[in-house]
Amino acid sequence: MSRKIIGLDVRQDTLSAVLVDSSLRDSQLKGVVHIAMPEAETFADSLSAALQTLTEQMDVSGAVCIAGFPPEQVSYRNLQLPFTGKKKIGQVLPFELEPMLPYPIDDLITDFHTIQKTDGGNLTDVIA
């Protein structure tokens, strides 16, 4: 079974992408694109325009995306929560993060990864 993977390298002034078609026997490089970020009012607008250009130059339909972002665009927090279910953690995460952040939570995209369960399985350590 074949699967397409697109790797994105997002920088302040460029967007680079590589498309790989991977199967059990081999992996084939299907395309490489390097796009200068267009001038825009915000970084999000610039990235959106660059991604639009990317989709015009490369068929990314059905591809799994792996992206790297500049470190100044990413923030990490370690938390210990009294929940174990991923759904419940996802629901309370914005409220738990809000007092720790120097900017509004509404301006962020949040996600988490469970590190370990502690205290007999009642607490969960996460990186968000």
N, C-alpha and C positions, 0 to 999 in steps of 0.2 A: 504494500500500500504506500503510495506516494503522499508526501505532505510538503506544502510550501511554507517556508519560513522567511520573513522579512526582518532584517536587522536595521534599526535606525540609530544613527548617531546624531543627536540634536545638540547643536552648539549655538552660541549667541548670534553668529553671523552665517552659519551654514547648516544644511541638512544633508547628511549622506545616508544612502540606503544600499543594501545588498539583498538580493533575492536568491534564495537557494531552494532547489527542489531536491528533497531528501527521500530516499527509499531504503529498503533493507540492504540492497546491494551497493549503492553508491550515492553520492551527493553531487549535484550539478549546479554550477553557478549560472543563474538565468539572467541576471542583470545587475548593473551597478550604476547608481545615479548620485551626482554631487550637485546640490542646488544652493546658490547664494540666497540668503534670506532677503526677501524684498523689503523695502522701506514700508513701515506701517506705524500706526499710532502706538500699539502695544506689542509686546513679544508674542502674545497669544494670536493676535491678528497676523503677524509676520509668519508664525509657525503654521497657521491655518492655510495661508496662501502658498507656502512652500509644500505642504502636504497635498494641496490641490494640484500643484504642478507635478508632484511625484506620481499621483494616480493617473495623470494624463500621459506620463512617459513610461509607466511600468504597470503591468497587470498584477495587482496585489489582491485580487478577489480570492477569498478562501484561505489566505495566508495567516499563519500565526505570527504575531508581532512581538519582537523583543527590542526594547528601546533603552538607550542610554542618554541621560540628561546631564547638563552641566551641574557641578556641585552646588552652585549658588541658587539653583532652582529646586533643590531637594532639601528636606528637613526630616530628621529622624528623632523619635522619642521612644524610650523604653517605658512600658507600663505594666502594672500588675493589676489584673481585674478579677473580681469575684464571680466570674462567669466562665463556663467552659465551651459553650456552643458558639460556633462561628457567626451564626445569625444574630445572636444577642450581642456579641462583641461588636459586630458591625453597626448595630443600632446605637449603642452607647458611646462608641469611639469618638465621634465629634464633640460630645459633651465633656468627655474626660480630657480631651486634648485642648479644648478652648482656653482654660486658664493658664496653660503652659506656653502659649504661642504669643509672639509679639505682633501678630497681624490677625485680621478677622478669619475665622474658620470658613466662612462662606467663600473666601478667595482661593481655597485649597481643594485639591482632590486628595482624599484620604484612602489608605489601604493599610492592611496589617498582615503580619506573619506570626503565627503562634510559635514561641520558642520552646516552652515547656509548661507542664502542669505541675503545681506544687501544692503543699498542704493537703495531702490526701486526695488531690484532684479537684479541690474546691476553688483554687486560684489558678489563673493562667497568666504567664509572662508573655508579653507580646512586644514586638517592635512595630511601630506605626510610622 
